Amino acid sequence: MTSTLEHVAHTEAPQGGGLARRQNIFTGFLGGVVFGWASWAIAHHVLDQSSRNFSDMVVLFLTFGWTVGFWLGIGALNGPGRWLIGRDHTRADDLYYAGENQGVKRYWKFCTDHKVVGVQYIVMTAVLLGAGGILAMAIRTELIVPGNHFVDQQVYNGFIAVHGMLMILALIVAVAGPWGNFVVPIMCGARDMAFPRLNALSLWTLVAAAGLLLTVLGVGSLTMGWVVLAPIADQAGIGMDFFAMAIIVFTVSTTVAGVNTICTVMTMRTKGMTLARLPIMVWSAIIAAALGLYAFPYFSLVEAQTLMDRVFNTSFFIASGGGTGWLQANLFWLMGHPEVYVILIPAVGALFEIASVMARKPVFSYRTAIAGMAGLAGLSMLVWAHHMFTTGWAPNLGGPFMLTTELISLPTGLFFLVIVGTLWRGNIWMKLPTVWLFGFIFNFIIAGVTGIYLSDIPIDNQLHGTMFVTAHFHYVFVGSVLFGAIAALCFWYPKVTGRYLDETMGRISFWLVFIGVQVTFGAMFISGMRGMPRRYSSYALLFEHTNFITTIGAYMIMAGMLVLLAAVVRCWSHGEASGPNPWQANSLEWLVPTPPPLENFDVLPVITEDPYNYGKELVRS
Amino acid sequence: MSIDTHAEHDAHGGHDGGHHEPPEVVDGRQRMAIWLFIGGDIITTAALLFTYLYLRGVNTGGHWMSMLGYPGPQMAGGHTYAWYQNAASLADPTNVMVGKLAAGLNWTVTLLTVLSALIIWGAEKALRSSKNAKNYSMTCWVAVLVTVVAIVLSFKQLQSIPQIYVAVNDSQTMSYTTYDSSMMVIIGSAVVHLFLLAFLGVGLAIRSARGVINGDKWYQARLVRLFWVWVGVSAIVVSATTTFINVVH
């Protein structure tokens, strides 16, 4: 079924046999647990149990075993194994892995169909957001009144770290995962992703990484926030080892996904789909993928070095051995700031798409939109040290980094220009995706303006480490990215399911989340400006009222998200039928049947115009 | 988006057509992927060298190649060991220096990596000109053998990294200076790459022996060669850096 299999002899394989055809998520977990346990047992047998690092060593063995076992169990290594012995998959094998005629079972498997992977990413995103959201509620409940003891303080610290990283992982994949897989290949006129097996590998590697990250909650002892600052990370318990391995495994997933996305777009576009005709969502996907390829190697390296300090007694971040925490900070933030835009850019790309369709107008200044996204990606590589203004690292570089950070407001300003320009005097269709789009615009203004304050060194010296910073980046991630992701879900949901997301439930969800965001993070800004530090499990009476309000707002957000979840689940089978092109859009994903068939197109289309020629009669197949 | 579903379908069309593109098209796609993976690997290598040069540059407490303490007895394994005490309790602390890693061994591993890359490159050229898949298979096994030797020597390198015996109050452990730490992660990264090359080399050897790769279907040989040559180039860059920039004067 795929275009990557040209060297394969296309003989039909006998049907129904082989262990590989019995692999699914359960055998994946079984493999992970068995190999993890075996590695744990081997570690106890071969390692010196009196060593100070024995526990860390055991965790290293265990996590490695879990990952490899999970890959083996789910079937991710079948392809490389068969490549090694020169017995490539047959056409029948490929169709099997693509889930042909397997119904819903294919969603529980290592399935190579990009649409199945897209749906699996939707579920994975929901799981990560759900887990991170529950932790957020626990954190806010702890903070509802000063001196509360809803959770133990060490547990609270662990919640802070794992909540942060779960949400970061969730938002990295929230748009690029589901829609980068489900719609981007169809938008290009491709039958699948360039490398379908790598596509499935990226998804299931994320599952393996998420398993490791969630284990941190069970073993505790992660006390230094999601950035896991050195040298505190060296002193933490074994939760840190699980955390670091989770990140290393996760970066494998993102690297593979990024390469796949870029190759798909650059080499699999159908005839006539020039770069100038690419839907803007596709541009956002490849820019974010390229930025991820630049950023995530730093992430895996810094976590590998943290592990080595803990397991092998190296001294990267330990001053007594000649190391320095600044190295960790530099490497981490070299990844950390581009990562923000790896998250943001696909959401913005989806919103450009939605604005155009819902306003029945072309994307305003298409090239400016691309320049904005590319400019943001480029600038994001030059701003990392603004996270370190108060650490004392390279004070002489403060000015240049302040400048580059403030320059970020230019490409983000272009985003507003493009969205508002697209909506301007449009015949706006106020459906659910549009509602979330307007919510994004409002929140992103607040996120952007407060970011300018924080980029100024004198103000940052006052606000760094306070709840003001927390409120700012939650306006970015929740108020902007999550709103964009939900808008994208509402927009493409009918293409996945053939049904609309319930308008009433969707609007109830919107207002709960929208008002909740303003209440939660508005009050949090005030707490921060009054000096309340981040990550504390208790606080002075001075901050009592604003924290109470913040917690109430957080509950509203959770309620809104639960309503949305209910709508998504209910409408999947009981929603109003939407037909193949409910928004009367022009891009290719709307011109194929719903749900799109395996390989998407019976015959590949030839593109003769750009996707935003609204106002002209649509030409459909 | 206006589309024309009737024009020029022959290149893609047919129920089964379009799913199986010409090998050149697939090869182009795979080459792009390899270059992107190499791009990611270049970032990783740059980050490794950044780590090395940064730690050498800051030389925290003068501990790039030393730790504070008393020289101690040499212990098993030929490693350099030293006592390291809580600095505050030392009457007359001195810096216990560790030596540089043997440049000869470092360059031996590098040259073996480069040699294996050249073997693979040469074998691919010969395959494309002579169409002799059997020879190609044999040559791949030779490249794998060279790679395995490089892996073994890399482990020897790792073993030779001097540890320092650390005793702080009642806590005792082994530790590494930042120079040694940096070398360990660099060598560790090289080992991971060499294992990957060995896997790919074995795959090429078996596949060519089975005729999956041959004089007409050599695209995968080129893909692997691209990555193999990059690993060789990165080995030279890293070895040159760590050989010529190490001691803090």
Interface residues (C-beta under 8 A of the other chain):
Chain A: M1 T2 S3 T4 L5 E6 H7 H10 R52 N53 W83 L84 I85 G86 R87 D88 R191 A194 F195 T255 G258 V259 N260 I262 C263 M266 T267 M268 T270 K271 G272 R277 P279 L293 Y294 F296 P297 Y298 S300 L301 A304 Q305 M308 D309 F312 N313 T314 S315 F316 A319 S320 G321 G322 G323 T324 W326 L327 N330 L331 L334 N586 S587 L588 L591 E599 F601 D602 V603 L604 P605 V606 I607 T608 E609 D610 P611 N613 K616 L618 V619 R620 S621
Chain B: M1 S2 I3 D4 T5 A7 E8 H9 A11 H12 G13 G14 H15 G18 H19 H20 E21 P22 P23 V25 V26 G28 R29 Q30 M32 A33 L36 F37 G39 G40 D41 I43 T44 A47 L48 F50 T51 Y54 L55 V58 N59 T60 G61 G62 H63 W64 S66 M67 Q163 V166 S171 Q172 T173 M174 S175 Y176 T177 T178 Y179 D180 S181 S182 M184 V185 G188 F199 V202 G203 I206 R207 A209 R210 V212 I213 K217 Y219 Q220
